[in-house]
Amino acid sequence: MKIPTPEELAYIMAHVDDTKQPGLIACSVTYLVAAIIGVLLRFITRHETKAKLRWSDYLILVAIYVFVVP
């Protein structure tokens, strides 16, 4: 491993407080919204076709709950 140059050290020290948190939050919210829309569409389709809910539907609800609540 090479020793950082003074320019590299200056860059590191100038950006020590940089964070990726906003991007991670945006990514999580995007996937949350996509998951909820997908589940809603699944249940709307089940309702429109008058199909009974199966065990997989209930497991999807549990998964969405676990994803949203914590």
C-alpha positions, 0 to 999 in steps of 0.5 A: 500500500502506498503512502498518500501524497500531500495532495491526496491527504489534503483532499481526504481532509477536505472531504472528511465529512462527505456522506453517502447517506442522502443517496442511500435514503433515496435508494431505499425510498425508491425501492419501498415505493416500487415494492408497495406499488407492486404489492398493491397491483397484485392485490388489485389484480386478485380482487378484479379476477375474483381470485382467492388470496393464497399463502404467498399473498399473506407472506408478501404482506408480512415482508412489506410490513417488515420492510416498512416498520423498522 
